[in-house]
Amino acid sequence: MCPSPLPPLALTMGEPAGIGGEIAAGAWAALRATGPAFFLIDDATRLAGAPIRRIAAPEEALAAFPEALPVLHRPLPHPARPGQLDPANAPAVIAAIDEAVALAKAGRAAGVVTNPIQKSALYAAGFAHPGHTEYLAEIAGTGRPPVMLLACPELRVVPVTIHEPLRQAIARLTPALIIEVAQLTAAGLRQDFGIAAPRLAIAGLNPHAGEDGTIGTEDRDIVAPAVAALRAEGIDARGPIPPDTMFTAKARPGYDVALGLYHDQALIPIKTLDMAGGVNVTLGLSIVRTSPDHGTALDIAGRGLADPGSLVAAIRLAAEIALHRRNASR
């Protein structure tokens, strides 16, 4: 492995009953010879599938990484059983996130890659946040709302509204909300992806983007004014674009990111294109954060079926973003 210009990345344990440990071992096997190096914050006694090296500090990870998966050993309160949730382990899951963020803030980790969490188990233990993104905004935010971006080699997407009922998401759409998310997205692409002048494609809400108000008026009254305002401030925004055509192979090279107005409008196309390689990136944090674009997969945990591809992609992208941020700060 070539010497790294960055500290190692911190990988959190995620849900202990899920596939986090398995895909961490698979990611280490895929990256051990080339990097980027990472260390896992987890209970070392539960891990299998790769040689393990317990480390006392992140600084030991780079030397250990070519030979073994470096682990900051953090014992679980209860033994983890594949596929069987145990809310008693929820504090350890949250503590791993807290520690990873603290190390990234201190410059001892280049960024944080989060293994999937099981929100129901965390809720049962009193976790008060809708998910990872909202919690990270609290402990690593910048004062502005974070933006969830999903990326694969063929497409980047941002949902303007995320985990809420569709009726509620549509009711909440305003020009101001679209403008805010688009501004944060453009800033994130400049900072984290090195795109000097990002091109934003903003989807229409209705079929055919409303056809001049004949199929709903939201595109004319909400989306179009937002696009006009963004263009007036110098952001290359286009839309509303008919959502049934904007994700075709011919259309995708025309923009750097697509903004979907609700969760599935953005996530269905990227998961269709690259379910195994999609990466969740949180824009607008004080630290680098990526995550595989899948869940805990409790149904296959412990069976040797988990695909580490999305985690490998998340680790690689986290390192790329960390380099962009470092170079931009010089």
N, C-alpha and C positions, 0 to 999 in steps of 0.2 A: 504494500500500500504506500502511495506517495505521501510525503509529509503534508499535513493539512495546514493551511494558513489560518484556520479557524479553530476555536475550541470544539470539543465534541458536542453533539446534540443530545438533549435530554428526552428520553422516551418514557412516558408514564405507563403504569401497569394497566390502566383501564379496568373493566369489570373482571375480577379474578375467575369467575365461573365461565367466562367467554373465551374467545380465541386469542386474546392479547399476547399471552405467553408463547403460543405456538407461532404466531406470525412474527413475533420479535425474533425468535430463533431462526425462522426462515429468512427474515430480512438480513440478519447477521451473516448467514451463509451466502446470501447473494452479494453482500457488500464487503465482506471481510478483506478481499484482495484489493479493492479499489477505493473503498470509502464511499460516501462520507461516514466517518466514525460516529457512533452514538453509544450511550450507556442507558441501561434500563433501571428505573426505580421500581423495585418489586421485591417480593419474597423469593429469595434465591432457592429455597428448599422445594418450591413447587414447580420449578422450571425444568424442562426437558427438551431434547431435540437439538441441543448445541452444547459444546463445552462452556462452562460458566466460570468466570473469574470475579470473585467478590473484590470490590474496590472500596477504599475508604474515602475517596474524593474524586470528583470528575476529572481532575488533572491526570489521574492514572489511566484513564480510559484509552487514550491514543496509543500508548505503548501496549496495552493488553489486547486491543481490538483485533489485530491480525490472527491471534491464536485462540481467543475465547470471547464470548459475549460478556462485556463488563456489566456488573450489576451492583448498584447501591442497595445492599440488603436491608429491606424494611419488612419485618415479620408481620404477617396477617394475624388478626385476633383469633380467627377460626380457620381451620384447614379449608382450602377451596376445593370444591368438587365440580367438575365440568358439567355445565348445564343446569346447576342447582344454585339459584340465587340465595345469598345470605346477607341481609341488611347489616349484620354485625361487622362486615368487612367494609362497609361504606366509608367510615372515617379514614381508613387506610387509603382508599381510592382517592378521596379528596386531598389527603395529606401528600400523596404523590404529585398531584397537580400543583399544590402549593409549593412544594420543594422545587419542582422543575422550574416554575415561574421565578422563584427567588434566585435560583442559580443563573437563569438567563438574565435577569435584571442586574445581577452582580458581574456579568461578563464571564462567568465560569462555564456557561453553556452557550453555544451559538444560537440556540433557539429551542423551542419545545415542540415535540411531536406527541400528540395525545392518542393513545389507544382508545377504542370505543368504550363508552360507559353505558351502563344500564340504568336509565333514569328512574325507572320504577323502584329499583333497589335503593337508590340514593334518596328518593322521595320518602320511602318508608323509614329512613334514618333521619329525616328532617331537613334534607337539602332543599333550599328555598328558591332555586334558580331553574328556569326552564331547561337549561342544558349547558354544555361546555362553553359556548360562545358568550352567553350572558354572564357566567361566572368569571370567565377570563376578563371580560370587560370591567368587572368590579375590581379584580386584583391586579390587572395589568393594562387598564384602559388609559386613554389619553384625554378624556373629557368629552369625546365625541362618540356617537354610537358606532360599534364595530359593524363591519360588513362581511357577510359570508360569501366567499367566492369559491366556486368549484372549478377545477382545472384538469384538463387532460391535454395531450399533444394537439388534438384537433379542435378544441373548444374551451373557452372560459365563459362561465355564466354567473350572474348574481341575481338572486331573488330579492325583489324590493320588499315583499312581505314574506315571512318565513313560516313558523309553526303556529298557524292559527286557522280556524275554519274558513273555508273559501268565502262564504257570505260575509264574514267579518273582515277578511282581507280586502275584498272589493270595496266595502263600505269605508275602509280606512285610507284608500288611495286618494291622494291629493297631489296637485302639482308640487307643493312644497316637499312632500315625502319623496317623490321621484327625484326632484332636484338634489335633495340632501344625499340620497343614496348614490346618485350619479357623481356628485362632487367627490364623495369619499372614495368611490371606485376609481375615478380618474387619478386622484392623488395616490391611491394605493398601487395602481399600475405603474405610475412614475417611480415611486419609492422602492417597491418590492420586485418589480419585473423589468425595470430599466427602460420602459416605453416612454419616450419623451413626449409624444403627442398621442395619447390613447384615442382610439376610435370606438365610440359606444353605440351599439345598436339597441334601441329600446322597443320592446315588443308592444304591439297593440293588445288590448284586453279582449275585444270582441272578434268574432270571425271576420276576416278580411280587414282588420283594424277598423271596423265599424262602417266602412263604405260611406264616408261623409255623413254619418249620423243616421243612416237608414237601418243599421243593425246595432243600435245602441249608441248613446251619445258620449260615453266616457272617453273614447279616444280623441274625439274632437274637443271636448271640454276640459279634460284633465291631462291626458298624455301630450297632446300637441303643444299646449302652452308651456309645459315643462321642458320639452325639447327646444322650443324657441328661446326660453330663458337661458338654457344651458349654452346654446349657440351664441347668444348675445354676450356671454361672459368668456367666450373663447374656447369652450369645450366642444370637441368634434362629436356631436350627438346626432343620431339619425333616428327618425321614427315619427309616429308609431308605425312599425313595420308589421305586416300581416304575420301572425305567429306560425301559420301553417307552412310558410315558405322560407322563413329567415334562418332555419337551421340546416338547409340543404348543403350538399358539398360545394355547390357553386356559390352559395351566399356566404358561407363562413369565412373565406379569405378576405372579405370586405370589411371586417371589423375585428377589434382586439378583444372585446367582451360583449356579451349579450345580456341585457337586463330583462329578466322576466318579471311580470307584475305580481305573480304569486308562486308559491313553492314549486308545484309540479310543472308549471310552464317552463321553469328554468332547469329543474332537475331531471325530468324525463329525457330530454335530448342528450344530456351528457352521460347519463347512466346507460342509455341505449348505445351510444357510441363507444363507451369504454368503462364498463362497470368495474372491471378488475383494476384499472389504472387511474381512476379518478381520485383527485386529492381535494380535501376541504382546506381552504386557507382563510384565516381570519385577518382581514385588512383593518387597519386603524388601531392596532395595539402597540404598546411600547416595546414589545418583544416580537420575535418571529414565532408564529404558531401554524402548524399544519396538522392534518389528521387524515387517515384513510377514509374514503367515502363509502363506508359501510358500517354496519352495526356489530353487535357483540357475537352474533351467530351462535346463540346458545344451543341450537339444535344440532350443530356439528362439532361443538367444542369437545376436545379430547379424542376425536376420531381420526385425526391425521388428514383431514380433508381441507383445512383452511388454506386459502391462497394468500401468500404474503405480498402479492403484486402491488396492491394499493398502498400498503405501508412502505414498501421500497420506494415507490414513486413519491410518497409524502416526505420521506427522509431526504431523498435527492432534491426535491423542490425546496425544502426548508434550508438546505445548505446553499442552494442558488440564491434564495432570497437574502440569506444572511450575508452573502458576498456582495450582493447589490447594495444592501444597506451600508456595509462597511466602506465600499468604494465611494458611495455617494456622500459619506460623512467626511471624506478626506479633503 
